[in-house]
Amino acid sequence: KIDVVYSPIKGQVKPLSEIKDDAFASGVLGKGVAIEPSVGRAVSPVNGTVSTVFDTKHAIGLTSDDGAEVLIHIGLDTVKLNGEYFKTHVKAGEKVKAGDLLVEFDIDAIKKAGYPTITPIIITNTDNYEDVNTIKKGDVKEKDKLVSVR
């Protein structure tokens, strides 16, 4: 059975290997892709449950109804912003549908503060799957099919 993770962000799809962060680039946190956002918002990539909203609002973990665990990590080292320029719209334990607004963020302010906004989307339980494949390359819109897991 193949499950699909949809794009949470409008922007440009990049391979994780291009990210200047070893933990993401090496795949140690799981397989996935990165998106360079063109719009400062992220929506749910799955129907499921919000498992974690970091206090610093820069990262959200979700568990799809099918069991895929997805981490959306907005920007690199953005934990250091302590939630500044981020506004969350969900909390842990909430049920979400693909396309529901999770978080808004100020791309320009984050970049001005010196942080890249490239956003890894990671399947953190990659080991539970035979395959994690990127479906979409280049330009992506919210809710485009992004990654398949099987």
MINUVEX-742975 format. One record per residue (C-alpha): residue number from 1; x, y, z. Coordinates in steps of 0.5 Angstrom, whole numbers, plus 500, padded with zeros to 3 digits. Example, Ala and Ser with C-alpha at 12.3 -4.5 7.8 and 13.67 -1.06 7.14 Angstrom:
REC  resi    x    y    z
REC     1  525  491  516
REC     2  527  498  514
END
This chain:
REC  resi    x    y    z
REC     1  500  500  500
REC     2  503  507  498
REC     3  501  513  502
REC     4  502  520  500
REC     5  505  526  504
REC     6  503  533  501
REC     7  507  539  500
REC     8  506  543  506
REC     9  509  549  503
REC    10  509  553  496
REC    11  516  554  494
REC    12  522  550  490
REC    13  523  543  492
REC    14  530  541  494
REC    15  534  535  495
REC    16  536  534  503
REC    17  543  533  501
REC    18  543  540  499
REC    19  542  543  506
REC    20  547  546  510
REC    21  546  542  516
REC    22  549  535  517
REC    23  543  532  521
REC    24  538  533  515
REC    25  543  532  509
REC    26  545  526  511
REC    27  538  523  512
REC    28  540  521  520
REC    29  533  524  522
REC    30  530  520  516
REC    31  528  521  509
REC    32  525  527  505
REC    33  525  533  502
REC    34  526  540  503
REC    35  522  546  500
REC    36  525  553  499
REC    37  519  557  501
REC    38  516  563  497
REC    39  510  564  502
REC    40  510  564  509
REC    41  505  559  511
REC    42  505  551  512
REC    43  499  547  512
REC    44  498  540  514
REC    45  501  535  509
REC    46  497  529  511
REC    47  490  527  515
REC    48  492  526  522
REC    49  494  528  528
REC    50  499  534  531
REC    51  504  530  535
REC    52  509  536  537
REC    53  509  543  536
REC    54  515  546  539
REC    55  515  551  544
REC    56  519  555  539
REC    57  514  554  534
REC    58  519  553  528
REC    59  518  545  528
REC    60  511  541  528
REC    61  511  534  528
REC    62  505  530  525
REC    63  502  523  525
REC    64  498  521  519
REC    65  492  517  520
REC    66  496  511  516
REC    67  502  512  521
REC    68  507  516  517
REC    69  511  521  522
REC    70  512  527  519
REC    71  517  533  521
REC    72  516  540  518
REC    73  522  544  520
REC    74  522  551  518
REC    75  529  554  517
REC    76  535  552  519
REC    77  538  554  526
REC    78  531  557  527
REC    79  530  554  534
REC    80  535  560  536
REC    81  529  565  534
REC    82  525  563  540
REC    83  518  563  536
REC    84  519  570  534
REC    85  517  571  527
REC    86  512  564  528
REC    87  505  564  529
REC    88  502  557  530
REC    89  495  555  529
REC    90  495  548  532
REC    91  497  545  538
REC    92  499  538  540
REC    93  493  532  540
REC    94  489  536  535
REC    95  486  532  529
REC    96  488  536  522
REC    97  486  535  515
REC    98  491  536  509
REC    99  491  543  507
REC   100  489  545  514
REC   101  494  551  517
REC   102  499  549  522
REC   103  504  555  522
REC   104  505  562  519
REC   105  512  565  519
REC   106  515  571  516
REC   107  520  569  511
REC   108  524  576  510
REC   109  524  577  518
REC   110  527  570  519
REC   111  532  572  513
REC   112  534  578  516
REC   113  536  575  522
REC   114  541  571  519
REC   115  537  564  518
REC   116  536  560  512
REC   117  528  559  511
REC   118  529  552  507
REC   119  525  547  510
REC   120  526  540  511
REC   121  520  535  511
REC   122  522  529  514
REC   123  519  522  515
REC   124  522  521  521
REC   125  520  513  522
REC   126  523  512  515
REC   127  525  505  518
REC   128  518  503  518
REC   129  518  503  510
REC   130  521  500  504
REC   131  521  506  500
REC   132  521  514  501
REC   133  520  517  494
REC   134  520  524  492
REC   135  514  525  487
REC   136  515  532  486
REC   137  521  536  484
REC   138  522  544  482
REC   139  516  548  483
REC   140  511  546  488
REC   141  504  548  491
REC   142  501  547  498
REC   143  497  540  497
REC   144  501  538  491
REC   145  503  530  492
REC   146  510  531  495
REC   147  513  524  498
REC   148  510  517  497
REC   149  512  512  503
REC   150  510  504  502
END
